[in-house]
């Protein structure tokens, strides 16, 4: 039998000041660890952010072994936890940076996921500034305490195939950093889609957003039945909840949706 694992969502509003963001993240990570969390999830764009997309995204981007990830890894080591957070990743393979989520702990990077579906919707064109990840890359997962966690980012939440592919890769928990922009019905979409991904895949969900006014907030932890077990609300702060492996197994026995399904998920060549 696997033991329950405490996880945390840390909701804050990053600025373009990387060092200030890291200071806030260090403080929130320490608070979460003090409350028992072994995995702490921060939002998309935790490294740097301002409301208007633009050239700053290329200017602040850094490699996945740069100062941001190095410092996060040190914080995770000191606290003996895993930290998940979003960053802008610069590479030599693409002119535009990637919108990347990293999971660090145990002195190394445990997993990395590049955003697959860029936010070209609701009047925004993220692809003007960013490069999309390759849908043919292996699903990004890591294991802690015998449980497998899968990474995805913000707008990918609207594409259920992303979550299903992670579940196929063995994920029992979906980790979703986001900057879920406010707008008509957007808070409703956020909460509904998070719960739907949990229910249809019989997985727990750990989702971290920015706080208002730009984003909707409501970072939360959801169990495999789709029930919110911990939540931040609209303020900046930390919420801690427990994920029960036995409960996920029980849900999957009662509702064997993954076993009974008739369709597989494959990447489209046209999506490259």
BABARO-668741 format. One record per residue (C-alpha): x, y, z; residue number from 1; residue in three letters. Coordinates in steps of 0.02 Angstrom, whole numbers, m for minus. Example, Ala and Ser with C-alpha at 12.3 -4.5 7.8 and 13.67 -1.06 7.14 Angstrom:
<atoms>
ATOM    east   north      up  num  residu
ATOM     615    m225     390    1     ALA
ATOM     684     m53     357    2     SER
</atoms>
This chain:
<atoms>
ATOM    east   north      up  num  residu
ATOM       0       0       0    1     UNK
ATOM      61     174     m45    2     UNK
ATOM      54     314      82    3     UNK
ATOM     m46     473      49    4     UNK
ATOM      55     618     m21    5     UNK
ATOM      28     800      28    6     UNK
ATOM      35     920    m119    7     UNK
ATOM      20    1109    m127    8     UNK
ATOM     m34    1243    m249    9     UNK
ATOM      52    1411    m231   10     UNK
ATOM     m43    1554    m310   11     UNK
ATOM      50    1717    m340   12     UNK
ATOM      73    1855    m470   13     UNK
ATOM     245    1848    m549   14     UNK
ATOM     325    2007    m616   15     UNK
ATOM     468    2033    m738   16     UNK
ATOM     587    2032    m590   17     UNK
ATOM     651    1853    m585   18     UNK
ATOM     740    1871    m419   19     UNK
ATOM     584    1942    m334   20     UNK
ATOM     483    1798    m406   21     UNK
ATOM     608    1671    m339   22     UNK
ATOM     604    1753    m168   23     UNK
ATOM     414    1736    m163   24     UNK
ATOM     424    1557    m225   25     UNK
ATOM     553    1513     m94   26     UNK
ATOM     442    1583      43   27     UNK
ATOM     286    1494     m19   28     UNK
ATOM     380    1331     m45   29     UNK
ATOM     445    1338     133   30     UNK
ATOM     269    1370     199   31     UNK
ATOM     200    1224      99   32     UNK
ATOM     340    1108     157   33     UNK
ATOM     310    1161     337   34     UNK
ATOM     129    1106     313   35     UNK
ATOM     187     937     250   36     UNK
ATOM     185     957      61   37     UNK
ATOM     305     849     m39   38     UNK
ATOM     257     924    m208   39     UNK
ATOM     230    1112    m229   40     UNK
ATOM     153    1177    m391   41     UNK
ATOM     176    1357    m449   42     UNK
ATOM      91    1441    m599   43     UNK
ATOM     137    1457    m781   44     UNK
ATOM     259    1602    m813   45     UNK
ATOM     324    1594    m634   46     UNK
ATOM     495    1647    m696   47     UNK
ATOM     433    1811    m771   48     UNK
ATOM     269    1889    m826   49     UNK
ATOM     179    2046    m876   50     UNK
ATOM       2    2059    m941   51     UNK
ATOM      41    2104   m1122   52     UNK
ATOM     130    1973   m1226   53     UNK
ATOM     278    2041   m1320   54     UNK
ATOM     465    2048   m1352   55     UNK
ATOM     500    2033   m1165   56     UNK
ATOM     462    1847   m1180   57     UNK
ATOM     615    1821   m1289   58     UNK
ATOM     720    1939   m1182   59     UNK
ATOM     688    1849   m1017   60     UNK
ATOM     695    1672   m1086   61     UNK
ATOM     838    1564   m1024   62     UNK
ATOM     897    1384   m1048   63     UNK
ATOM     827    1247    m938   64     UNK
ATOM     991    1240    m844   65     UNK
ATOM     999    1428    m816   66     UNK
ATOM     982    1530    m658   67     UNK
ATOM     795    1506    m633   68     UNK
ATOM     797    1316    m639   69     UNK
ATOM     960    1307    m542   70     UNK
ATOM     889    1411    m400   71     UNK
ATOM     725    1314    m399   72     UNK
ATOM     824    1153    m386   73     UNK
ATOM     921    1221    m238   74     UNK
ATOM     759    1273    m151   75     UNK
ATOM     684    1101    m182   76     UNK
ATOM     841    1016    m114   77     UNK
ATOM     845    1122      43   78     UNK
ATOM     663    1084      79   79     UNK
ATOM     670     902      19   80     UNK
ATOM     522     927     m97   81     UNK
ATOM     480     930    m282   82     UNK
ATOM     440    1099    m360   83     UNK
ATOM     342    1120    m521   84     UNK
ATOM     340    1290    m607   85     UNK
ATOM     323    1375    m775   86     UNK
ATOM     461    1468    m868   87     UNK
ATOM     510    1535   m1038   88     UNK
ATOM     642    1419   m1110   89     UNK
ATOM     772    1478   m1234   90     UNK
ATOM     851    1347   m1348   91     UNK
ATOM     967    1344   m1497   92     UNK
ATOM     840    1243   m1596   93     UNK
ATOM     705    1376   m1610   94     UNK
ATOM     701    1563   m1641   95     UNK
ATOM     557    1587   m1520   96     UNK
ATOM     562    1525   m1339   97     UNK
ATOM     455    1383   m1273   98     UNK
ATOM     325    1399   m1137   99     UNK
ATOM     394    1263   m1024  100     UNK
ATOM     348    1181    m860  101     UNK
ATOM     486    1100    m759  102     UNK
ATOM     482     982    m612  103     UNK
ATOM     640     986    m504  104     UNK
ATOM     694     889    m351  105     UNK
ATOM     824     766    m290  106     UNK
ATOM     958     882    m359  107     UNK
ATOM     900     871    m540  108     UNK
ATOM     763     902    m665  109     UNK
ATOM     635     763    m649  110     UNK
ATOM     527     809    m799  111     UNK
ATOM     498     948    m925  112     UNK
ATOM     346     987   m1031  113     UNK
ATOM     334    1115   m1171  114     UNK
ATOM     162    1190   m1198  115     UNK
ATOM      83    1102   m1347  116     UNK
ATOM     m66    1213   m1385  117     UNK
ATOM     m20    1397   m1384  118     UNK
ATOM    m152    1521   m1328  119     UNK
ATOM    m216    1583   m1497  120     UNK
ATOM    m391    1616   m1434  121     UNK
ATOM    m500    1744   m1346  122     UNK
ATOM    m412    1885   m1437  123     UNK
ATOM    m235    1830   m1392  124     UNK
ATOM    m101    1759   m1508  125     UNK
ATOM      32    1675   m1404  126     UNK
ATOM     109    1596   m1560  127     UNK
ATOM     168    1769   m1616  128     UNK
ATOM     298    1758   m1478  129     UNK
ATOM     319    1576   m1431  130     UNK
ATOM     361    1407   m1508  131     UNK
ATOM     244    1261   m1477  132     UNK
ATOM     309    1098   m1407  133     UNK
ATOM     316     942   m1514  134     UNK
ATOM     162     832   m1488  135     UNK
ATOM     269     680   m1531  136     UNK
ATOM     379     706   m1378  137     UNK
ATOM     354     578   m1241  138     UNK
ATOM     229     626   m1105  139     UNK
ATOM     316     718    m964  140     UNK
ATOM     298     623    m800  141     UNK
ATOM     392     597    m637  142     UNK
ATOM     368     483    m488  143     UNK
ATOM     370     521    m303  144     UNK
ATOM     313     409    m163  145     UNK
ATOM     264     275    m288  146     UNK
ATOM     141     392    m375  147     UNK
ATOM     161     456    m553  148     UNK
ATOM     130     640    m591  149     UNK
ATOM     102     707    m767  150     UNK
ATOM     137     885    m827  151     UNK
ATOM      34     995    m942  152     UNK
ATOM       8    1182    m961  153     UNK
ATOM    m140    1303    m957  154     UNK
ATOM    m224    1306   m1130  155     UNK
ATOM    m181    1121   m1153  156     UNK
ATOM    m320    1093   m1026  157     UNK
ATOM    m448    1129   m1163  158     UNK
ATOM    m384     980   m1263  159     UNK
ATOM    m434     821   m1170  160     UNK
ATOM    m314     715   m1273  161     UNK
ATOM    m167     793   m1179  162     UNK
ATOM    m231     734   m1011  163     UNK
ATOM    m283     564   m1079  164     UNK
ATOM    m109     536   m1152  165     UNK
ATOM     m34     571    m982  166     UNK
ATOM    m155     449    m902  167     UNK
ATOM    m103     320   m1032  168     UNK
ATOM      77     351    m979  169     UNK
ATOM      30     301    m802  170     UNK
ATOM      m8     470    m724  171     UNK
ATOM    m116     460    m569  172     UNK
ATOM    m101     648    m541  173     UNK
ATOM    m110     788    m670  174     UNK
ATOM      m7     942    m628  175     UNK
ATOM     m67    1098    m720  176     UNK
ATOM      21    1266    m700  177     UNK
ATOM     m80    1404    m785  178     UNK
ATOM    m106    1588    m815  179     UNK
ATOM    m292    1573    m848  180     UNK
ATOM    m339    1746    m912  181     UNK
ATOM    m498    1824    m843  182     UNK
ATOM    m648    1854    m956  183     UNK
ATOM    m832    1809    m976  184     UNK
ATOM    m861    1632    m911  185     UNK
ATOM    m673    1601    m898  186     UNK
ATOM    m679    1558    m713  187     UNK
ATOM    m821    1437    m749  188     UNK
ATOM    m720    1358    m891  189     UNK
ATOM    m567    1338    m779  190     UNK
ATOM    m659    1252    m639  191     UNK
ATOM    m767    1144    m753  192     UNK
ATOM    m623    1083    m862  193     UNK
ATOM    m512    1042    m713  194     UNK
ATOM    m647     936    m635  195     UNK
ATOM    m689     855    m802  196     UNK
ATOM    m508     803    m831  197     UNK
ATOM    m507     724    m657  198     UNK
ATOM    m671     632    m681  199     UNK
ATOM    m645     566    m858  200     UNK
ATOM    m467     506    m822  201     UNK
ATOM    m496     451    m641  202     UNK
ATOM    m345     553    m585  203     UNK
ATOM    m311     686    m456  204     UNK
ATOM    m277     862    m521  205     UNK
ATOM    m162     994    m447  206     UNK
ATOM    m185    1161    m537  207     UNK
ATOM     m97    1325    m497  208     UNK
ATOM    m150    1492    m573  209     UNK
ATOM    m101    1674    m551  210     UNK
ATOM    m211    1776    m436  211     UNK
ATOM    m325    1913    m507  212     UNK
ATOM    m335    2041    m582  213     UNK
ATOM    m258    1969    m742  214     UNK
ATOM    m301    1786    m707  215     UNK
ATOM    m450    1703    m622  216     UNK
ATOM    m357    1625    m475  217     UNK
ATOM    m445    1479    m392  218     UNK
ATOM    m292    1367    m388  219     UNK
ATOM    m350    1200    m321  220     UNK
ATOM    m324    1016    m285  221     UNK
ATOM    m457     896    m350  222     UNK
ATOM    m478     712    m312  223     UNK
ATOM    m513     574    m439  224     UNK
ATOM    m701     594    m412  225     UNK
ATOM    m693     775    m465  226     UNK
ATOM    m712     846    m290  227     UNK
ATOM    m611    1001    m243  228     UNK
ATOM    m518     956     m83  229     UNK
ATOM    m413    1115     m62  230     UNK
ATOM    m420    1287    m142  231     UNK
ATOM    m339    1458    m130  232     UNK
ATOM    m477    1571    m197  233     UNK
ATOM    m433    1742    m270  234     UNK
ATOM    m296    1795    m150  235     UNK
ATOM    m111    1753    m162  236     UNK
ATOM     m62    1608     m50  237     UNK
ATOM     m41    1422     m26  238     UNK
ATOM    m164    1278     m10  239     UNK
ATOM    m113    1102      41  240     UNK
ATOM    m211     943      12  241     UNK
ATOM    m183     756      20  242     UNK
ATOM    m187     634    m125  243     UNK
ATOM    m239     458     m76  244     UNK
ATOM    m171     322    m192  245     UNK
ATOM    m295     194    m124  246     UNK
ATOM    m437     314    m162  247     UNK
ATOM    m382     329    m343  248     UNK
ATOM    m375     139    m356  249     UNK
ATOM    m549     128    m281  250     UNK
ATOM    m618     257    m403  251     UNK
ATOM    m542     163    m549  252     UNK
ATOM    m621       1    m493  253     UNK
ATOM    m792      82    m476  254     UNK
ATOM    m776     182    m637  255     UNK
ATOM    m658      85    m755  256     UNK
ATOM    m672     216    m892  257     UNK
ATOM    m489     202    m944  258     UNK
ATOM    m505      14    m967  259     UNK
ATOM    m673      19   m1057  260     UNK
ATOM    m634     154   m1185  261     UNK
ATOM    m630     115   m1371  262     UNK
ATOM    m512     249   m1439  263     UNK
ATOM    m327     287   m1423  264     UNK
ATOM    m239     457   m1427  265     UNK
ATOM    m109     488   m1561  266     UNK
ATOM     m19     645   m1619  267     UNK
ATOM     m70     724   m1784  268     UNK
ATOM      70     754   m1909  269     UNK
ATOM     m11     920   m1954  270     UNK
ATOM       9     980   m1774  271     UNK
ATOM     200     984   m1787  272     UNK
</atoms>
